[in-house]
C-alpha cells in the first residue's frame, strides 16, 4: 500500500513539498494540507493512481517515504517524527514504563541521561548549556540507592519526555518538577543503563542475541493480501476483542492469560507501532512495506502489513525504542543502537543507504541513553548528554549547522562558530513522523530549557519566527518538565502541571479552543493538571493527575485519534479518551494513539488502515482497543 505512495519522496518535478498556507477555522480542513489517495499529507492534494480522492481527476503522482525527526511533524506543525508522529510523545517519568523500563513515544527514557564522567566537548566547543555532568556516569547495571523510585522522571527520548524533569545520576530526583506518573521504582534496586528500571533487579549486560528465541505472539496477518479498505469505524462500543478496558475507574489489565505480554514502553510511527516488552524484546505491528517491523521478512508487495504484534529479530536486552516514518530503532545492551526499515536518507545510521528488513548496528554509537525517530531521520542522546542525529537534512533535521544528509551520526550544535558550541546537558528529546514530510526535533536540558531545530514554517521551533534553523534554537519563555513535538506544533509540560503549545493550529492542534496558529505558547484547556504529554501528526494527548490517571486528547480527529468515540470532527479543546484509566505512558503516531496502563497492557485507537492499532484487524477505532497479546 505504501509503495503506491513512493517514488519522489515528497518531491515532484524536483521540488520538495514543504510550503503550507494559512489554516482554516475550527473543524474545517485547511485546503492546503496534503493528502495522498484522499489522505491528508501536508499542504496539497496528491492524486495517486488507483485512488479516488476529492479534487483528483488524474491518476498518477507517487511519492516515497522520508523519515526526519527534526522536521515539522508531530510537534511542530508539519508532521512526523518529531517532526512526524511517533516519537513525539512525552510521558511523566519519560514515558514511564510500567515494567520499570522507561522509554516513551518512540523515544527512550534515560536514567536522567546525565553525563557519564563529565561531558566531553568535541572540537573544544564551549558547552551551550553551561551545565556539566551531574554526578558522573550511571552504571550500566548500576545499583540504584535503596531501590528508591525516581520522582523526577527519567530522561525521555523519542518523543517522550519526563514530566518531572530529568533525574540525577545517583538516583537523586530533580526537585520542583511535576510528579512522574509513569516512573516506577526499582524493584530490586538495580537499573538498566537506559534509565529503565529492571523489573527483576538485574541490569541488562549487553549482547543482542534474541532472548529465548521469542516468537511472534500474534503471527502475521494479511501478509500478501489486498490492501484493507479501512473497515467500519467504531461507534463508541467496547474496544478490541482481546478484553475490554475498564469503564468505571477500575484498572484495565488486558488479557487474562498468565503468558500475556507486558509492555514497558510504547512508540507510535506513521502507520506502525512498536512496544518494548518486559523481557527486553521488542514487538512491532502495522505497516511493513519498508521493513519497519524488523521481522526479517521482505514483503513481496507494499500492501504487506500485520494486525498483531510480531517479534523484532535479533534484538534483546532492549532498553528504549523509537518508531519513525518508515523505520524503527532500539537501544540495546549498554548503549548500542540498532535500526531497521527504510534507509533512503541514511536514517538507519549504518553508513549506507540500503534499506533492511532486520536490525543493523548504528555506526559508532555505544553509549546511547535515549532515542527518537522522525520521518526520515533519527536522533539519540549519549551518556555525555550531547545529541547525535543522522538521516535526511534537507530541512535542517540534523541540527548540525549543515544541509547535507548523513548516514552516520553527527553532533547537534547551538551556533555556527568554528568550532561550534555543542548542545549539552540534554535530558530528553522528541520528534515525530509525518507522511513524507520533514519534521522538527526538540530537546530539553537539565535546567528545563527547551531547544528545537529543523523546519519552522508555522513557528514550531518556538523562537517566535518562521525561519527554519540548522542549529538548535532556544524556545522563548519556556521552562519545561516534559516536551512533545508534532508535525508542525510543539508542546511543553510546566512544573505546575499546565501545558503550553505553539505552532500550527488549523486542526485545533494547540488545544486552546481555537483553530489558529500561534508563534507564542498558548495554554491548553485541560480539565486538570497533567503528568505526561505526547504529540502526533496534528493531535496531542496528556495523562492527567486525577485519581484515575485518565487521558485527554485534542486536535485533528478524522480517524478517531482523540479517542472520544467520534471521528471526522476535530477537537480544538481537550476531550476525554473513553473507557481508559490508570494510564502510565502515552504515544501519538500520525493518525493514531496508544497508551500503556497499569499492569503493562497496551491500548490503541484511531486509524488502523494498515493494522497500526494491533487489535487483530484493520478497522478504525474511535475508542481504545486492546492490542493482541497484551
C-alpha positions as CSV (number, residue, x, y, z in Angstrom):
1,X,0.0,0.0,0.0
2,X,2.7,2.5,1.0
3,X,4.7,1.7,-2.1
4,X,1.8,3.2,-4.1
5,X,2.9,6.5,-2.5
6,X,6.5,6.2,-3.3
7,X,8.8,7.5,-6.0
8,X,9.5,11.1,-5.3
9,X,10.0,11.2,-1.5
10,X,7.6,14.1,-1.1
11,X,9.1,15.7,-4.2
12,X,7.7,16.2,-7.6
13,X,9.5,17.5,-10.6
14,X,12.5,18.0,-8.3
15,X,10.5,20.2,-5.9
16,X,10.2,19.2,-2.2
17,X,6.7,19.9,-0.9
18,X,7.0,21.8,2.3
19,X,5.1,25.0,2.0
20,X,1.9,25.3,3.9
21,X,-0.6,28.1,3.7
22,X,-2.9,29.6,6.2
23,X,-5.1,27.2,8.3
24,X,-8.9,27.1,8.2
25,X,-11.3,27.7,11.0
26,X,-12.4,25.1,13.6
27,X,-13.4,21.7,12.2
28,X,-12.5,22.8,8.7
29,X,-9.7,21.0,6.9
30,X,-7.2,23.6,5.6
31,X,-7.3,23.4,1.9
32,X,-3.6,23.3,1.7
33,X,-2.8,20.3,3.9
34,X,-1.6,17.4,1.8
35,X,-3.5,14.2,1.2
36,X,-2.5,11.0,-0.7
37,X,-5.2,8.8,-2.1
38,X,-7.6,11.0,-0.2
39,X,-5.4,11.0,2.9
40,X,-4.0,14.3,4.3
41,X,-0.3,14.6,3.6
42,X,0.7,18.2,4.3
43,X,-0.4,21.1,2.3
44,X,-1.9,20.0,-1.0
45,X,-3.7,17.1,-2.6
46,X,-1.7,14.3,-4.2
47,X,-3.7,12.2,-6.5
48,X,-2.5,8.6,-6.6
49,X,-3.2,6.2,-9.3
50,X,-5.9,3.9,-8.3
51,X,-7.3,6.2,-5.7
52,X,-10.3,8.5,-5.9
53,X,-9.7,11.5,-3.7
54,X,-11.7,14.6,-3.8
55,X,-10.0,17.0,-6.2
56,X,-8.2,14.2,-8.0
57,X,-9.0,13.8,-11.7
58,X,-5.9,12.1,-13.0
59,X,-4.0,9.0,-11.9
60,X,-0.5,9.3,-11.1
61,X,1.7,11.1,-8.6
62,X,3.5,8.7,-6.4
63,X,5.8,9.6,-3.5
64,X,8.3,8.0,-1.3
65,X,8.9,8.0,2.3
66,X,11.1,10.2,4.2
67,X,11.8,9.9,7.9
68,X,13.1,13.0,9.5
69,X,12.5,13.9,13.1
70,X,13.9,17.2,13.0
71,X,11.3,18.3,10.6
72,X,7.9,19.6,11.2
73,X,5.7,16.8,12.2
74,X,4.5,15.6,15.5
75,X,5.2,18.5,17.4
76,X,5.8,21.2,15.1
77,X,3.1,21.9,12.8
78,X,4.4,19.8,10.0
79,X,4.1,16.1,10.7
80,X,6.3,13.2,11.7
81,X,8.7,12.1,14.0
82,X,9.5,14.9,15.9
83,X,8.6,16.1,13.2
84,X,6.5,13.3,12.2
85,X,4.5,11.5,14.7
86,X,5.8,8.7,16.6
87,X,8.5,9.9,18.5
88,X,6.7,12.9,19.7
89,X,5.4,11.7,22.9
90,X,6.4,12.6,26.3
91,X,5.5,10.8,29.5
92,X,5.9,11.5,33.0
93,X,9.0,9.7,34.0
94,X,9.9,10.0,30.4
95,X,7.2,7.8,29.2
96,X,7.1,5.8,32.2
97,X,7.3,2.1,31.6
98,X,5.1,0.0,33.6
99,X,7.6,-2.8,33.9
100,X,10.2,-0.5,35.2
101,X,11.9,0.2,31.9
102,X,11.3,3.7,30.6
103,X,11.1,4.7,27.1
104,X,8.4,6.7,25.5
105,X,6.6,7.6,22.4
106,X,9.2,6.4,20.2
107,X,11.8,7.7,22.5
108,X,13.6,6.1,25.2
109,X,13.7,7.2,28.8
110,X,17.2,7.5,30.1
111,X,18.1,7.4,33.7
112,X,18.5,11.1,33.8
113,X,20.8,10.9,31.0
114,X,23.4,12.7,32.9
115,X,27.0,12.9,31.8
116,X,29.0,9.8,32.3
117,X,32.1,11.1,33.8
118,X,31.6,14.6,32.7
119,X,30.6,15.8,29.3
120,X,33.3,15.9,26.7
121,X,33.3,18.7,24.2
122,X,34.1,18.0,20.6
123,X,36.4,20.4,19.0
124,X,36.9,22.3,22.1
125,X,33.5,23.8,21.8
126,X,32.1,25.6,24.8
127,X,29.1,24.0,26.4
128,X,26.0,25.8,25.3
129,X,24.0,24.9,28.4
130,X,26.9,25.7,30.6
131,X,25.9,22.6,32.6
132,X,28.4,19.9,33.4
133,X,27.9,16.3,34.3
134,X,25.8,15.9,37.3
135,X,27.0,13.0,39.3
136,X,29.2,11.1,37.0
137,X,28.1,8.3,34.8
138,X,25.4,6.0,35.7
139,X,26.4,2.4,35.8
140,X,25.4,0.1,33.0
141,X,24.0,-2.1,35.5
142,X,24.5,0.1,38.5
143,X,22.6,-0.4,41.6
144,X,20.1,2.2,42.5
145,X,20.3,3.6,46.0
146,X,18.0,1.7,48.2
147,X,15.8,0.9,45.2
148,X,14.2,4.3,45.6
149,X,11.8,5.4,42.9
150,X,12.8,8.3,40.7
151,X,10.4,11.1,41.5
152,X,11.6,13.5,38.8
153,X,11.2,11.2,35.9
154,X,13.9,9.6,33.9
155,X,15.3,11.0,30.7
156,X,12.8,10.6,28.0
157,X,13.7,10.3,24.4
158,X,11.9,9.5,21.2
159,X,9.3,11.9,21.9
160,X,8.6,11.0,25.3
161,X,9.9,13.3,28.0
162,X,9.8,13.0,31.6
163,X,7.3,15.3,33.1
164,X,9.1,15.5,36.3
165,X,12.3,16.6,34.8
166,X,15.4,14.5,34.5
167,X,16.8,12.7,37.4
168,X,20.2,13.0,38.8
169,X,22.7,10.3,38.0
170,X,22.9,9.0,41.5
171,X,19.2,8.4,41.6
172,X,18.5,11.8,43.1
173,X,15.4,13.3,41.6
174,X,15.3,16.9,40.4
175,X,13.0,18.7,42.8
176,X,10.4,21.0,41.6
177,X,9.3,19.1,38.6
178,X,5.9,17.6,38.1
179,X,5.4,14.3,39.8
180,X,6.3,11.4,37.5
181,X,3.2,9.3,37.0
182,X,4.9,6.6,34.9
183,X,8.1,6.2,36.7
184,X,8.4,3.0,38.6
185,X,10.6,2.4,41.5
186,X,13.4,-0.1,41.2
187,X,12.1,-3.4,42.2
188,X,15.4,-4.9,43.2
189,X,17.5,-1.8,43.3
190,X,19.3,-2.2,40.1
191,X,18.6,-0.1,37.0
192,X,19.2,-0.7,33.3
193,X,21.6,1.6,31.5
194,X,18.9,3.4,29.6
195,X,17.2,4.6,32.6
196,X,14.7,1.8,32.6
197,X,14.1,0.1,35.8
198,X,14.9,-3.6,35.8
199,X,11.9,-5.5,36.9
200,X,13.9,-8.3,38.3
201,X,16.7,-6.2,39.7
202,X,19.1,-7.4,37.1
203,X,20.5,-4.8,34.7
204,X,20.9,-5.6,31.1
205,X,24.5,-6.6,30.5
206,X,24.8,-6.4,26.7
207,X,24.6,-8.6,23.8
208,X,21.9,-8.6,21.1
209,X,21.1,-12.2,20.7
210,X,17.3,-12.7,21.0
211,X,16.3,-13.7,24.5
212,X,14.9,-17.2,24.4
213,X,14.2,-17.0,20.7
214,X,10.9,-15.4,21.4
215,X,8.3,-15.9,18.7
216,X,5.6,-13.8,17.5
217,X,2.6,-13.9,19.7
218,X,0.1,-12.8,17.1
219,X,1.6,-14.1,13.9
220,X,1.4,-12.2,10.6
221,X,-2.0,-11.3,9.2
222,X,-2.7,-10.1,5.7
223,X,0.9,-10.9,4.6
224,X,0.2,-10.6,1.0
225,X,-3.5,-9.9,0.8
226,X,-5.3,-7.0,-0.7
227,X,-5.0,-3.6,0.9
228,X,-7.6,-3.1,3.6
229,X,-10.4,-0.8,2.8
230,X,-10.4,0.8,6.2
231,X,-13.4,-1.0,7.7
232,X,-16.2,0.5,9.6
233,X,-15.3,2.9,12.3
234,X,-16.1,2.1,15.9
235,X,-19.2,3.9,17.1
236,X,-18.2,4.0,20.7
237,X,-18.8,0.5,21.8
238,X,-16.4,-1.8,23.6
239,X,-12.9,-1.6,22.3
240,X,-10.9,-4.5,21.0
241,X,-11.8,-8.1,21.2
242,X,-8.9,-9.1,23.5
243,X,-10.5,-7.8,26.6
244,X,-12.4,-4.6,27.4
245,X,-10.8,-1.8,29.3
246,X,-12.3,-0.6,32.5
247,X,-15.2,1.8,32.2
248,X,-15.7,2.6,35.8
249,X,-12.3,3.7,37.0
250,X,-11.1,0.2,37.5
251,X,-7.7,-0.6,36.1
252,X,-7.7,-2.2,32.7
253,X,-5.4,-5.1,32.9
254,X,-5.5,-6.6,29.4
255,X,-5.8,-10.2,28.7
256,X,-6.3,-12.9,31.3
257,X,-3.6,-15.3,30.2
258,X,-0.6,-15.6,32.5
259,X,1.6,-15.5,29.4
260,X,0.3,-12.2,28.1
261,X,2.9,-9.6,27.0
262,X,3.8,-6.8,29.4
263,X,4.9,-3.5,27.8
264,X,7.3,-1.1,29.4
265,X,7.4,1.5,26.6
266,X,5.4,2.3,23.5
267,X,6.2,4.3,20.4
268,X,3.9,5.2,17.5
269,X,5.1,5.9,14.0
270,X,3.5,6.9,10.8
271,X,1.5,3.7,10.3
272,X,3.2,1.3,12.6
273,X,3.7,0.9,16.3
274,X,6.4,-0.8,18.5
275,X,6.4,-1.8,22.1
276,X,9.3,-2.6,24.4
277,X,8.5,-5.8,26.4
278,X,9.5,-6.5,30.0
279,X,11.8,-9.3,28.9
280,X,13.9,-6.8,26.8
281,X,12.5,-7.9,23.4
282,X,10.6,-5.7,21.0
283,X,7.2,-6.2,19.2
284,X,6.1,-4.2,16.2
285,X,2.9,-4.2,14.2
286,X,1.2,-2.3,11.3
287,X,2.8,-1.2,8.0
288,X,5.8,-3.3,6.9
289,X,6.2,-2.0,3.4
290,X,9.8,-0.9,4.1
291,X,10.7,-3.5,6.7
292,X,9.9,-1.2,9.7
293,X,8.6,-4.2,11.7
294,X,12.0,-5.8,11.7
295,X,10.8,-9.3,11.4
296,X,13.4,-10.2,8.7
297,X,10.7,-10.8,6.1
298,X,11.0,-9.0,2.8
299,X,7.5,-8.2,1.6
300,X,6.6,-9.1,-1.9
301,X,4.4,-6.0,-2.3
302,X,3.7,-2.9,-0.4
303,X,0.3,-4.0,0.9
304,X,2.3,-6.0,3.4
305,X,1.3,-5.4,7.0
306,X,0.4,-7.2,10.2
307,X,-2.5,-6.5,12.6
308,X,-0.9,-8.3,15.5
309,X,2.4,-7.8,17.3
310,X,5.4,-9.7,15.8
311,X,8.9,-10.2,17.3
312,X,11.7,-7.9,16.0
313,X,14.6,-10.2,15.0
314,X,18.0,-10.1,16.7
315,X,17.0,-7.6,19.4
316,X,17.3,-8.5,23.1
317,X,18.1,-6.6,26.2
318,X,16.5,-3.5,24.7
319,X,16.1,-0.5,26.9
320,X,14.5,2.0,24.6
321,X,12.6,2.1,21.3
322,X,11.6,4.6,18.6
323,X,9.2,4.2,15.7
324,X,9.6,6.8,12.9
325,X,8.0,7.3,9.5
326,X,9.2,4.1,7.9
327,X,11.9,2.9,10.1
328,X,12.4,1.9,13.8
329,X,15.3,1.8,16.3
330,X,16.1,0.4,19.7
331,X,18.9,0.9,22.2
332,X,20.2,-2.5,23.4
333,X,22.7,-3.7,26.0
334,X,24.9,-0.9,27.4
335,X,24.1,1.7,24.8
336,X,24.4,0.2,21.3
337,X,21.8,1.2,18.8
338,X,20.1,-0.9,16.2
339,X,17.7,0.3,13.4
340,X,15.7,-1.3,10.7
341,X,13.4,-0.4,7.8
342,X,13.7,2.3,5.1
343,X,17.2,3.8,4.7
344,X,16.8,6.1,1.7
345,X,18.4,9.0,3.5
346,X,20.8,7.2,5.8
347,X,18.3,7.2,8.7
348,X,19.4,3.7,9.9
349,X,22.9,5.2,10.6
350,X,24.9,2.2,9.3
351,X,27.0,4.3,6.8
352,X,24.8,3.1,3.9
353,X,21.6,3.9,2.2
354,X,20.5,0.3,1.9
355,X,17.1,-0.5,3.5
356,X,16.9,-3.6,5.7
357,X,14.2,-5.9,7.0
358,X,16.2,-6.8,10.1
359,X,18.1,-4.7,12.5
360,X,21.6,-3.3,11.7
361,X,24.0,-1.6,14.0
362,X,24.2,2.2,14.0
363,X,27.8,3.3,13.2
364,X,29.9,4.4,16.2
365,X,27.3,4.6,18.9
366,X,27.9,2.6,22.1
367,X,26.6,4.9,24.9
368,X,23.1,5.9,23.8
369,X,20.7,6.7,26.5
370,X,17.6,7.8,24.6
371,X,16.4,7.7,21.0
372,X,13.8,9.2,18.8
373,X,12.8,8.7,15.1
374,X,11.4,11.2,12.8
375,X,10.1,10.7,9.3
376,X,13.5,10.3,7.7
377,X,15.9,11.0,10.5
378,X,16.9,9.7,13.9
379,X,18.5,11.3,17.0
380,X,20.0,9.9,20.2
381,X,21.2,11.3,23.5
382,X,24.5,9.9,24.6
383,X,25.9,9.3,28.1
384,X,27.8,12.6,27.9
385,X,24.4,14.4,27.5
386,X,25.2,15.5,23.9
387,X,22.9,14.7,20.9
388,X,23.7,12.9,17.7
389,X,21.4,12.9,14.6
390,X,21.6,11.2,11.2
391,X,19.5,10.8,8.1
392,X,17.8,13.4,6.0
393,X,18.9,17.1,6.4
394,X,17.3,19.0,3.5
395,X,15.1,20.8,6.1
396,X,17.8,21.0,8.7
397,X,16.6,17.9,10.6
398,X,20.1,17.1,11.9
399,X,20.8,20.4,13.7
400,X,24.5,20.1,12.9
401,X,24.8,23.5,11.1
402,X,24.8,22.0,7.7
403,X,22.4,20.8,5.0
404,X,23.8,17.5,3.8
405,X,22.2,14.2,4.6
406,X,24.3,11.9,6.7
407,X,24.3,8.1,7.0
408,X,26.3,8.3,10.2
409,X,25.6,10.2,13.5
410,X,26.5,13.9,13.6
411,X,26.6,16.3,16.5
412,X,23.8,18.8,17.2
413,X,25.1,22.4,17.8
414,X,23.7,25.7,19.1
415,X,25.7,28.1,16.9
416,X,27.7,28.3,13.7
417,X,31.0,29.3,15.2
418,X,34.2,27.4,14.3
419,X,34.3,25.3,16.4
420,X,30.5,25.3,17.0
421,X,29.0,25.1,20.5
422,X,27.7,21.7,21.2
423,X,24.2,21.2,22.7
424,X,24.8,19.7,26.1
425,X,23.1,18.6,29.4
426,X,20.2,17.1,27.4
427,X,17.8,15.0,29.3
428,X,15.0,14.4,26.8
429,X,14.4,14.5,23.1
430,X,11.3,14.4,20.9
431,X,10.3,14.3,17.3
432,X,7.5,12.8,15.2
433,X,6.8,11.4,11.9
434,X,4.5,12.6,9.2
435,X,3.6,11.2,5.7
436,X,6.6,12.1,3.5
437,X,7.2,15.5,5.2
438,X,10.2,16.8,7.0
439,X,9.7,17.2,10.7
440,X,11.4,19.1,13.5
441,X,13.1,17.9,16.7
442,X,13.2,19.4,20.2
443,X,15.3,18.7,23.2
444,X,15.2,19.7,26.9
445,X,18.2,20.2,29.1
446,X,18.6,19.6,32.8
447,X,17.5,23.1,33.6
448,X,14.2,22.7,31.8
449,X,15.3,24.9,28.8
450,X,13.9,23.7,25.5
451,X,15.7,23.8,22.2
452,X,14.3,23.0,18.7
453,X,15.7,22.7,15.2
454,X,14.5,21.9,11.6
455,X,11.6,23.4,9.6
456,X,9.8,26.3,11.2
457,X,7.0,27.1,8.7
458,X,4.4,27.6,11.5
459,X,6.7,28.8,14.3
460,X,7.0,25.3,15.8
461,X,10.6,25.9,16.8
462,X,9.4,28.4,19.4
463,X,11.7,31.3,18.6
464,X,8.7,33.4,17.5
465,X,9.8,33.4,13.9
466,X,9.0,31.3,10.8
467,X,12.7,30.8,9.9
468,X,14.0,27.2,9.5
469,X,17.1,26.5,11.5
470,X,20.0,24.1,11.1
471,X,21.1,24.7,14.7
472,X,19.3,24.1,17.9
473,X,17.4,27.3,19.0
474,X,16.3,28.1,22.5
475,X,12.5,28.2,22.8
476,X,11.4,31.6,24.1
477,X,9.8,31.7,27.5
478,X,9.5,28.0,28.3
479,X,10.8,26.2,31.4
480,X,9.6,22.7,31.0
481,X,9.4,19.4,32.8
482,X,8.4,17.4,29.7
483,X,8.1,18.2,26.0
484,X,6.5,16.8,22.8
485,X,6.6,17.5,19.1
486,X,4.0,17.0,16.5
487,X,4.1,17.5,12.7
488,X,4.1,21.3,13.0
489,X,3.3,22.0,16.6
490,X,5.3,21.7,19.8
491,X,4.2,21.4,23.4
492,X,5.7,21.7,26.9
493,X,4.5,20.5,30.3
494,X,5.3,23.0,33.0
495,X,6.1,22.4,36.7
496,X,2.6,23.5,37.7
497,X,1.0,20.7,35.6
498,X,-0.2,23.0,32.9
499,X,0.6,22.5,29.2
500,X,1.6,25.1,26.6
501,X,1.6,24.6,22.8
502,X,2.6,26.7,19.8
503,X,3.0,26.4,16.0
504,X,0.3,25.1,13.6
505,X,-3.2,25.2,14.9
506,X,-5.5,24.8,11.9
507,X,-6.9,21.5,13.1
508,X,-7.2,22.5,16.8
509,X,-3.6,21.3,17.3
510,X,-2.8,23.8,20.1
511,X,-5.7,22.8,22.4
512,X,-6.7,26.3,23.3
513,X,-10.2,26.1,21.9
514,X,-9.2,27.8,18.6
515,X,-8.1,26.7,15.2
516,X,-5.4,29.2,14.5
517,X,-1.6,29.0,14.6
518,X,0.5,30.8,17.2
519,X,4.1,31.9,17.3
520,X,3.9,32.1,21.1
521,X,2.9,29.4,23.6
522,X,-0.8,29.2,24.4
523,X,-2.4,27.4,27.3
524,X,-4.1,24.0,26.6
525,X,-7.6,23.9,28.2
526,X,-7.1,20.7,30.2
527,X,-9.6,19.8,32.9
528,X,-6.9,19.2,35.4
529,X,-3.1,19.2,35.7
530,X,-1.1,16.8,33.5
531,X,1.7,14.4,34.3
532,X,2.7,13.4,30.7
533,X,2.2,14.7,27.2
534,X,2.6,13.3,23.7
535,X,2.1,14.8,20.2
536,X,1.4,13.1,16.8
537,X,0.7,14.4,13.4
538,X,-1.9,17.1,14.3
539,X,-3.1,15.9,17.6
540,X,-1.8,15.7,21.1
541,X,-2.7,13.9,24.3
542,X,-2.0,14.3,28.0
543,X,-2.2,12.0,31.0
544,X,-4.0,13.8,33.9
545,X,-3.0,13.7,37.5
546,X,-6.5,12.8,38.7
547,X,-7.2,9.7,40.8
548,X,-7.8,7.5,37.7
549,X,-4.9,8.8,35.6
550,X,-7.3,9.4,32.6
551,X,-6.2,10.8,29.3
552,X,-7.4,13.9,27.3
553,X,-6.6,14.5,23.6
554,X,-7.2,17.3,21.2
555,X,-6.7,18.4,17.6
556,X,-7.2,16.5,14.3
557,X,-9.7,13.7,14.6
558,X,-10.6,12.4,11.1
559,X,-9.7,8.8,12.2
560,X,-10.9,8.9,15.8
561,X,-7.4,9.5,17.2
562,X,-8.6,11.7,20.1
563,X,-10.5,8.7,21.4
564,X,-13.8,10.3,22.4
565,X,-15.9,7.8,20.4
566,X,-16.2,10.1,17.3
567,X,-14.4,10.7,14.1
568,X,-14.5,13.4,11.5
569,X,-14.9,16.3,13.9
570,X,-11.7,18.0,15.1
571,X,-11.3,18.9,18.7
572,X,-9.7,22.3,19.3
573,X,-10.1,21.8,23.1
574,X,-9.2,18.6,25.0
575,X,-11.8,15.8,25.3
576,X,-11.8,12.7,27.4
577,X,-10.5,9.4,26.0
578,X,-13.3,6.9,26.7
579,X,-13.0,3.7,28.7
580,X,-9.4,4.0,29.7
581,X,-8.0,4.6,33.2
582,X,-4.7,4.2,35.0
583,X,-2.6,5.3,32.1
584,X,1.1,5.1,32.6
585,X,2.5,6.1,29.2
586,X,1.2,7.7,26.1
587,X,2.4,7.9,22.5
588,X,0.9,9.5,19.4
589,X,1.5,8.5,15.8
590,X,0.5,10.4,12.6
591,X,-3.2,9.5,13.0
592,X,-3.4,7.0,15.9
593,X,-2.6,7.0,19.6
594,X,-1.6,4.3,22.1
595,X,-1.2,4.0,25.9
596,X,0.2,1.6,28.4
597,X,-1.9,1.1,31.5
598,X,-1.0,-0.2,34.9
599,X,-0.1,-3.8,34.6
600,X,1.6,-3.4,31.2
601,X,-1.4,-3.8,28.8
602,X,-1.4,-1.7,25.6
603,X,-4.4,0.0,24.1
604,X,-4.6,1.9,20.8
605,X,-7.2,3.9,18.9
606,X,-7.5,5.9,15.7
607,X,-6.5,5.0,12.1
608,X,-5.8,1.3,11.5
609,X,-5.8,1.1,7.8
610,X,-2.5,-0.8,7.9
611,X,-3.1,-2.6,11.2
612,X,-1.3,0.0,13.3
613,X,-3.7,-0.4,16.2
614,X,-2.6,-4.1,16.6
615,X,-6.1,-5.3,17.5
616,X,-6.1,-8.1,15.0
617,X,-8.0,-6.2,12.3
618,X,-7.7,-3.1,10.2
619,X,-10.9,-1.5,11.5
620,X,-10.7,2.1,12.6
621,X,-11.2,2.6,16.4
622,X,-12.7,5.7,18.0
623,X,-12.2,4.3,21.5
624,X,-9.2,2.4,22.9
625,X,-8.9,-1.2,21.8
626,X,-6.6,-3.8,23.5
627,X,-3.6,-4.8,21.4
628,X,-3.5,-8.5,20.7
629,X,-1.3,-10.5,23.1
630,X,-1.3,-7.9,26.0
